[in-house]
């Protein structure tokens, strides 16, 4: 496919023209109730602004119109701002997902960092209406074959949030005069294939990144930093199948996990002191993780939630600073030597809070028992046996079976 590459000067001039038209349409004023993204306007006001901007830009240019719509029909990518200047309008399919303004604002920030990474995918609105689909414009009005200039409407199959983010780009004083290479392209839906099935195929075939994927990329990005709390959390999540939140608690001893901390480090290429952590945090976290691994060697379900670490945090925070080192030693002995009966009782509890309460009560009993003659030695013997059993289990685990298709794929791509 050909690319309609614009020079930054041309793109800047065209965006300035679009903005001037927007202001003219609104008699020199922004839409009622609107504000720039930097203001404290409500999400509803922002959505209204995006709706008005996304459907208001037109300019009479027959040569541009002919060029743009010919390129679209030929399967070429065209500039979204060119499309609007030529009189093009976006249509929205009722079957598609609703627009989340938080994601629109996220994309707006992404555009500022790296530009628009993927083009908007569209299909002629007339085609879908003739097939019986319900389409609307961005303000919610139903489109029909009798709608004026219906052939200027193209329905978004993928990229609804991008279209709104581009409208915000023009609405913000910070970005409205900055060139942005934003593209759209026509998609050809296979014959006898429904538009709903196509949207499903398109989106389901894209493996969405989860928190674990972001975390793994972060660790790879900051390999030069050496062993960090971040890399320790990543190892805990991947090997123990814990949630990020539970792994965070193990190494930070606080419920302070927020995915935004991970994303900010990735986007701005800077590892925060919080994610870098300290040697003391890493050493303490490794001890806690090891104790939980041993305790849950036969009951892995208890390892995959935060009940045990929640009980540890509560007990640790309940003592003075001068008692913390001794308390941590006792907690590790307690966790490592946890009885099967206690773990089964915790598993049967309905919620994490109730599971935590079972572990907390066992800790209180342990504190009483440990003071009796010979009891500490008994617990130490139980802990030692548990660790040896766990180590034998780890050493005997076979390598995971790889997919039978993996070798075929590697052979084709090598």
Secondary structure, 3 states (H helix, E strand, C coil): CCECCCCHHHHHHHHHHHHHHHHHHCCCCCCCCCCCCCCCCCHHHHHHHHHHHHCCCCCCCHHHHHHHHHHHHCCCEEEHHHHHHCCCEEEEECCCCCCCHHHHHHHHHHHHHHCCCCCEEEEEHHHHHHCCCCEECCCCCEECCCCCCHHHEEEEEECHHHHHHHHHHHHCCCCCCCCCCCEEEECCCCCCCCHHHHHHHHHHCCCCCCHHHHHHHHHHHCHHHCCCHHHHHHHHHHHHCCCHHHHHHHHHCCCCCCHHHHHHHHHCCCCCHHHHCCHHHHHHHHHHHHHHHHHCCCCHHHHCCCHHHHHHHHHHHCCCHHHHHHHHHHHHHHHHCCCHHHHHHHHHCCCHHHHHHHHHHHHHHHHHHCCCCCHHHHHHHHHHHHHHHHHHHHHHCCCCCCCCCHHHHHHHHC
